[in-house]
C-alpha cells in the first residue's frame, strides 16, 4: 500500500515540474508569463504597469526575461542576484532594462510582444570555465565577461549551439575571438516558457 501511495505522490509531483526542473505550478507559470507579456506591452505603449497576479510565488528571486519571435531573441535582460523585493518587481525591471539596454529590443512592437514566446529563466551562480565548448546551450547558460567587467549572458534555449552562444555574446560586447581578458562562465538554470 505504501508503495502505491509513493508512486501516486511521485506522479503528481511530476505533473507540476516543467522539463527544465523549475518547481512552479502550471497555473503560476502561466500567470508569471502573462504578467511579463502585459508588463512589456504596457512599457511599449507607455501605459501604467499591470498589477501583479494573485499568486504566492512572488518572493525575491533573480531572473532573466527573454522575448522570442520565431526563435529569434527580440529582448533579454536579467541578473544573477535579485535586485528587488519581489519576483514581480524583478520581472518588470528586467523588461524596463531590456528596452533600455538591449539593442535588439528596438525592433519589438506591441503587436510582436503580444505574439512573442516568453521565457523566464532562474539562473544558478556562474562557474568559471576555460572554453565555450564546455557549455550545453540547451541546458546551461553562457556568461562572457570583457576585461572591463561588462558581460553578456546567453540563457539556456537562446542559442542552438555553444558556438552560436559564444559568437553572439562576443558580438554584443563588441569583441572578437582574439580579444584579451575575456572570462567565461557557465550556469545551470531553471526556466519557464510560453510558446508562440
N, C-alpha and C positions, 0 to 999 in steps of 0.2 A: 504494500500500500504506500509506504513512504517513498519507494522508488518511483511510482506513478506520479505522486504529488510533486516530486522533484522535477520530473520530466515536464509536467504541465507548467510549473513555475518557469522553467528554462525556456519553454516555448513562448510564453507570454513576454518574458524579458527580451527575447529575440525580436519580437514584433515591434518594439519601440527603439531598436538600435538600427540606425541607418548604416549603410555599407562602410562609412568612414569610422564608425565606432563611437560617434557622439551619443550621449545618453539623454537626449532631449526628445520628449514625446512627439509624435507626428503632429498633433494639433498645435503644440507650442512651436515646432519648426515652421509650420505654415504661417502662424501668427508673426513670428520674427521676420520671415521673408517678405510677407505682405507689408509689415511696418517699414522695412528697408526700402521697398519699392515706393511706398507712399512718401517717405522722407525724401527720396531722390526727386520724385515728381514735384513735390511742394517746393524744393530748392530751385529746380529748373524753372518752375512757373512763378517763383518769387512770392509764394504764399506762406502763411504760417505753418509751422511744423505740425505733423499729425500727433495725436495723443498716443502714448504707448499702449500696446494691447494689455488686456486684463489677464496676464499670466504670471506665474510665480517664478519664472526663470530670470527675472530682471536683476539678479545680483551682479556685482562687479566682476567683469571678465574681459580680458584683452581679445581683440578680434581684428580680422581684415574683412572688408566688404568689397566684393567684386561683381561688376555687371558685365555680362557677356551678351553679344548679339551675334548669332550664328557662329558660336565658338570663338569669336574674336573678343578680346578684352576691350571694353569701352571705358572702364574706370575702375580703379582699385586703390584702396588705401587702408592702412591699419598699423598696429603696433604689437610688440611682444609683451608689453606690460600695460595694464589698464590705466587710463588717464582720467576716468570719470567714475562716479559712484554707482552707476547702473549700466547694464548692458545696453539698454535703450539709448542712453546718452552716448555711449561708445559708438554704437552703430550710426547715430545721427551725425556725430562729429566726424567720423571716418568718411561719411558721404560728403560733408562740407569740405573736408581736406582733399578728397579725391577731385572734386570740382575745381579746387584752387591749385593743386599741385601736380595732378596727373594730366599731362598734355593730351592724352588720348580722350579725355573727357570733353574736350571742346566739340567733339562730334556727336555727343549724346544730346538727344532732344526728349521732350516729354513723351512723344509717341514711341521712340525707341525704348525708353525706360519702362513704358507700360508693357512692352512685349519681351523685354530682356529676361534672360536667365540670371538668377542672382545666387551667389554663393557667399555664405558667412563662414569664415574659417577661424577656428580657435587654435592658435599655434602653441606648440611647446617651446621650450627655450632652445635657441640655436646652438649647435655643436660645431666646433671648427673641423673643417676637412681640408685635405690638400689638393683635391681635384674635383671638378664639377661632375665628372663621370661617376662619382660615388653616390649620386642622388637618383632616386627613383621618382620622377616627377609626377607620377600618378598617385603616390602615397606620401611623398615628402616634399617640403618646400626647399627652395634655394635662396639664401641671402648672400648678396655680393656687396661688399663694402669697398669703397675707394679709399685711398690713402688719407684723404681729408675728412673721413668719417661719414660721408654721405653713403647711403645704402639703398638697395632695391631688393625687395623680397618678391619672389615668384611663388605663389601659393600652389599647393597640390591641385592638379587638374587644369592649371592655367597654361601649361606647356605640355605638348605631347612627348617631347624628348628632352633629355637633360641638356643636350647641345643647344636646342632652341631656347631653353630657360637661361642658359649661360649667355648666349649672344644677345638675347632680349634685355637682360639686366645690364650688360655692358653698354648697349646702345642707349638705354635710358639714362645711364650715368655719364655718357659722352666719352667712354673709354674704348680701348681695343684690347685684344688678347695679349699684347706686349706691354701694356701699361704696368708701371711698377707699383708696389704696395697694395695690390688687391688682396683682400681677405675673403675666404669662402666659408660658408656655414650651411649646414642642412638642419631642417627642423621637422619633427613629426607634427601632425596636426589632425584634429577632428574637424569635420565641416558638415554643414547642411546646405542643400542646393535645391532650388526650384527650377524646373525645366521651362524652356521657351514654349 
